[in-house]
Amino acid sequence: MSALPTLAEIPPLPAGHSRQTDDLILTALIPREDAEFRAAVMRVFMEEEIESITPGGGLNPGGIHRFTGLSDIPARTPGGLAWKLAQALDYWRDEEEWPWWRYLLQSALVDAIELERHRAEAPGRAASGGEA
């Protein structure tokens, strides 16, 4: 898996504010090679955090537009695809029913994460003399 975002990608928050750790951890799915998509996701992440710490803040209608804008940027890695699937599933997390297509989305998420894990491990195995 890719590393968590760097301070250059996501600077620290002001004192007294905490990071949205669940969302931050999910950004680690997007590898650095998926540069355009990763940068766009980091931008949305920062905009949401800034809105959440601004007095009277919270997601506004522009926040929803930011997510729809991300759908226009292709994910070029399994990790980027996994992030998109995770966001879609998170939207419906409180629904009581799980129609068959949502199980299919969940399966695709697991598959994408496994593909990313194998892709990320491949160079390390080759460098250590193992099979690539």
Phi and psi in degrees as GROMACS dihedral restraints (atoms count N, CA, C in turn):
[ dihedral_restraints ]
;  ai    aj    ak    al  type     phi  dphi    fc
    3     4     5     6     1   -75.3    20    10
    4     5     6     7     1   156.6    20    10
    6     7     8     9     1   -72.6    20    10
    7     8     9    10     1   159.9    20    10
    9    10    11    12     1   -61.0    20    10
   10    11    12    13     1   159.5    20    10
   12    13    14    15     1   -57.7    20    10
   13    14    15    16     1   149.2    20    10
   15    16    17    18     1   -84.9    20    10
   16    17    18    19     1   169.5    20    10
   18    19    20    21     1   -65.1    20    10
   19    20    21    22     1   -27.2    20    10
   21    22    23    24     1   -66.9    20    10
   22    23    24    25     1   -34.4    20    10
   24    25    26    27     1   -79.3    20    10
   25    26    27    28     1   -41.6    20    10
   27    28    29    30     1  -135.7    20    10
   28    29    30    31     1    97.5    20    10
   30    31    32    33     1   -66.2    20    10
   31    32    33    34     1   161.2    20    10
   33    34    35    36     1   -61.3    20    10
   34    35    36    37     1   154.7    20    10
   36    37    38    39     1   -83.9    20    10
   37    38    39    40     1   160.0    20    10
   39    40    41    42     1   -60.7    20    10
   40    41    42    43     1   155.9    20    10
   42    43    44    45     1   -53.4    20    10
   43    44    45    46     1   140.2    20    10
   45    46    47    48     1    89.7    20    10
   46    47    48    49     1    -1.7    20    10
   48    49    50    51     1  -116.3    20    10
   49    50    51    52     1   143.3    20    10
   51    52    53    54     1  -108.7    20    10
   52    53    54    55     1   154.1    20    10
   54    55    56    57     1   -78.1    20    10
   55    56    57    58     1   150.1    20    10
   57    58    59    60     1   -80.2    20    10
   58    59    60    61     1    83.6    20    10
   60    61    62    63     1   -62.8    20    10
   61    62    63    64     1   -37.7    20    10
   63    64    65    66     1   -61.1    20    10
   64    65    66    67     1   -45.7    20    10
   66    67    68    69     1   -67.6    20    10
   67    68    69    70     1   -37.4    20    10
   69    70    71    72     1   -63.2    20    10
   70    71    72    73     1   -44.8    20    10
   72    73    74    75     1   -62.2    20    10
   73    74    75    76     1   -40.2    20    10
   75    76    77    78     1   -62.4    20    10
   76    77    78    79     1   -31.1    20    10
   78    79    80    81     1   -64.6    20    10
   79    80    81    82     1   -21.3    20    10
   81    82    83    84     1   -66.9    20    10
   82    83    84    85     1   -15.4    20    10
   84    85    86    87     1   -66.0    20    10
   85    86    87    88     1   -28.7    20    10
   87    88    89    90     1   -87.8    20    10
   88    89    90    91     1   111.2    20    10
   90    91    92    93     1   -69.0    20    10
   91    92    93    94     1   158.7    20    10
   93    94    95    96     1   -63.1    20    10
   94    95    96    97     1   -26.0    20    10
   96    97    98    99     1   -66.2    20    10
   97    98    99   100     1   -22.1    20    10
   99   100   101   102     1   -88.9    20    10
  100   101   102   103     1    55.8    20    10
  102   103   104   105     1   -57.1    20    10
  103   104   105   106     1   -48.8    20    10
  105   106   107   108     1   -64.1    20    10
  106   107   108   109     1   -45.8    20    10
  108   109   110   111     1   -68.3    20    10
  109   110   111   112     1   -42.9    20    10
  111   112   113   114     1   -60.0    20    10
  112   113   114   115     1   -45.1    20    10
  114   115   116   117     1   -61.5    20    10
  115   116   117   118     1   -40.8    20    10
  117   118   119   120     1   -66.1    20    10
  118   119   120   121     1   -41.5    20    10
  120   121   122   123     1   -64.6    20    10
  121   122   123   124     1   -42.2    20    10
  123   124   125   126     1   -63.0    20    10
  124   125   126   127     1   -38.7    20    10
  126   127   128   129     1   -62.4    20    10
  127   128   129   130     1   -45.6    20    10
  129   130   131   132     1   -64.0    20    10
  130   131   132   133     1   -42.7    20    10
  132   133   134   135     1   -56.7    20    10
  133   134   135   136     1   -48.0    20    10
  135   136   137   138     1   -65.5    20    10
  136   137   138   139     1   -42.1    20    10
  138   139   140   141     1   -60.8    20    10
  139   140   141   142     1   -41.3    20    10
  141   142   143   144     1   -65.2    20    10
  142   143   144   145     1   -42.2    20    10
  144   145   146   147     1   -64.8    20    10
  145   146   147   148     1   -42.5    20    10
  147   148   149   150     1   -61.3    20    10
  148   149   150   151     1   -43.1    20    10
  150   151   152   153     1   -63.1    20    10
  151   152   153   154     1   -38.5    20    10
  153   154   155   156     1   -71.9    20    10
  154   155   156   157     1   -24.0    20    10
  156   157   158   159     1   -98.9    20    10
  157   158   159   160     1    -4.9    20    10
  159   160   161   162     1   -79.1    20    10
  160   161   162   163     1   131.3    20    10
  162   163   164   165     1   -53.0    20    10
  163   164   165   166     1   130.8    20    10
  165   166   167   168     1    74.3    20    10
  166   167   168   169     1     9.8    20    10
  168   169   170   171     1   -77.2    20    10
  169   170   171   172     1  -157.8    20    10
  171   172   173   174     1   120.5    20    10
  172   173   174   175     1   169.7    20    10
  174   175   176   177     1   -65.9    20    10
  175   176   177   178     1   127.4    20    10
  177   178   179   180     1  -105.7    20    10
  178   179   180   181     1   174.8    20    10
  180   181   182   183     1   -56.7    20    10
  181   182   183   184     1   -28.4    20    10
  183   184   185   186     1   -64.5    20    10
  184   185   186   187     1   -28.8    20    10
  186   187   188   189     1   -62.9    20    10
  187   188   189   190     1   -40.4    20    10
  189   190   191   192     1   -64.8    20    10
  190   191   192   193     1   -40.4    20    10
  192   193   194   195     1   -62.0    20    10
  193   194   195   196     1   -35.2    20    10
  195   196   197   198     1   -60.2    20    10
  196   197   198   199     1   -41.2    20    10
  198   199   200   201     1   -68.6    20    10
  199   200   201   202     1   -38.8    20    10
  201   202   203   204     1   -66.4    20    10
  202   203   204   205     1   -31.5    20    10
  204   205   206   207     1   -63.8    20    10
  205   206   207   208     1   -32.6    20    10
  207   208   209   210     1   -65.2    20    10
  208   209   210   211     1   -26.7    20    10
  210   211   212   213     1   -69.6    20    10
  211   212   213   214     1   -17.6    20    10
  213   214   215   216     1   -82.1    20    10
  214   215   216   217     1   -11.9    20    10
  216   217   218   219     1  -100.9    20    10
  217   218   219   220     1   120.8    20    10
  219   220   221   222     1   -70.4    20    10
  220   221   222   223     1   142.0    20    10
  222   223   224   225     1   -84.5    20    10
  223   224   225   226     1   125.2    20    10
  225   226   227   228     1  -104.4    20    10
  226   227   228   229     1     6.1    20    10
  228   229   230   231     1  -137.4    20    10
  229   230   231   232     1   159.4    20    10
  231   232   233   234     1   -58.0    20    10
  232   233   234   235     1   -34.6    20    10
  234   235   236   237     1   -66.0    20    10
  235   236   237   238     1   -39.4    20    10
  237   238   239   240     1   -64.4    20    10
  238   239   240   241     1   -41.5    20    10
  240   241   242   243     1   -63.7    20    10
  241   242   243   244     1   -41.2    20    10
  243   244   245   246     1   -59.8    20    10
  244   245   246   247     1   -40.9    20    10
  246   247   248   249     1   -61.3    20    10
  247   248   249   250     1   -44.8    20    10
  249   250   251   252     1   -61.4    20    10
  250   251   252   253     1   -44.4    20    10
  252   253   254   255     1   -63.6    20    10
  253   254   255   256     1   -40.7    20    10
  255   256   257   258     1   -62.1    20    10
  256   257   258   259     1   -39.3    20    10
  258   259   260   261     1   -65.7    20    10
  259   260   261   262     1   -41.2    20    10
  261   262   263   264     1   -63.7    20    10
  262   263   264   265     1   -44.7    20    10
  264   265   266   267     1   -66.5    20    10
  265   266   267   268     1   -36.9    20    10
  267   268   269   270     1   -62.4    20    10
  268   269   270   271     1   -33.7    20    10
  270   271   272   273     1   -58.5    20    10
  271   272   273   274     1   -36.8    20    10
  273   274   275   276     1  -102.3    20    10
  274   275   276   277     1    16.4    20    10
  276   277   278   279     1   -60.1    20    10
  277   278   279   280     1   -28.5    20    10
  279   280   281   282     1   -93.7    20    10
  280   281   282   283     1     1.4    20    10
  282   283   284   285     1   -68.8    20    10
  283   284   285   286     1   142.3    20    10
  285   286   287   288     1   -81.9    20    10
  286   287   288   289     1   -31.5    20    10
  288   289   290   291     1   -99.0    20    10
  289   290   291   292     1   146.6    20    10
  291   292   293   294     1  -123.3    20    10
  292   293   294   295     1    87.1    20    10
  294   295   296   297     1   -56.9    20    10
  295   296   297   298     1   159.4    20    10
  297   298   299   300     1   -52.7    20    10
  298   299   300   301     1   -36.5    20    10
  300   301   302   303     1   -67.3    20    10
  301   302   303   304     1   -26.1    20    10
  303   304   305   306     1   -73.6    20    10
  304   305   306   307     1   -32.7    20    10
  306   307   308   309     1   -65.7    20    10
  307   308   309   310     1   -34.9    20    10
  309   310   311   312     1   -65.0    20    10
  310   311   312   313     1   -42.7    20    10
  312   313   314   315     1   -60.9    20    10
  313   314   315   316     1   -43.1    20    10
  315   316   317   318     1   -63.3    20    10
  316   317   318   319     1   -41.0    20    10
  318   319   320   321     1   -64.0    20    10
  319   320   321   322     1   -41.3    20    10
  321   322   323   324     1   -63.5    20    10
  322   323   324   325     1   -36.5    20    10
  324   325   326   327     1   -62.8    20    10
  325   326   327   328     1   -47.8    20    10
  327   328   329   330     1   -61.8    20    10
  328   329   330   331     1   -43.6    20    10
  330   331   332   333     1   -60.1    20    10
  331   332   333   334     1   -44.5    20    10
  333   334   335   336     1   -64.9    20    10
  334   335   336   337     1   -39.1    20    10
  336   337   338   339     1   -64.9    20    10
  337   338   339   340     1   -42.7    20    10
  339   340   341   342     1   -64.3    20    10
  340   341   342   343     1   -41.4    20    10
  342   343   344   345     1   -61.0    20    10
  343   344   345   346     1   -42.5    20    10
  345   346   347   348     1   -65.6    20    10
  346   347   348   349     1   -41.1    20    10
  348   349   350   351     1   -61.1    20    10
  349   350   351   352     1   -46.5    20    10
  351   352   353   354     1   -65.7    20    10
  352   353   354   355     1   -39.3    20    10
  354   355   356   357     1   -64.5    20    10
  355   356   357   358     1   -41.7    20    10
  357   358   359   360     1   -70.7    20    10
  358   359   360   361     1   -31.3    20    10
  360   361   362   363     1   -80.2    20    10
  361   362   363   364     1   -24.8    20    10
  363   364   365   366     1   -54.7    20    10
  364   365   366   367     1   -49.6    20    10
  366   367   368   369     1   -61.5    20    10
  367   368   369   370     1   -35.1    20    10
  369   370   371   372     1   -65.6    20    10
  370   371   372   373     1   -39.5    20    10
  372   373   374   375     1   -67.7    20    10
  373   374   375   376     1   -39.4    20    10
  375   376   377   378     1   -65.5    20    10
  376   377   378   379     1   -39.0    20    10
  378   379   380   381     1   -69.1    20    10
  379   380   381   382     1   -30.0    20    10
  381   382   383   384     1   -88.9    20    10
  382   383   384   385     1     3.1    20    10
  384   385   386   387     1    91.0    20    10
  385   386   387   388     1     1.1    20    10
  387   388   389   390     1   -82.7    20    10
  388   389   390   391     1  -176.2    20    10
  390   391   392   393     1   -74.3    20    10
  391   392   393   394     1   143.3    20    10
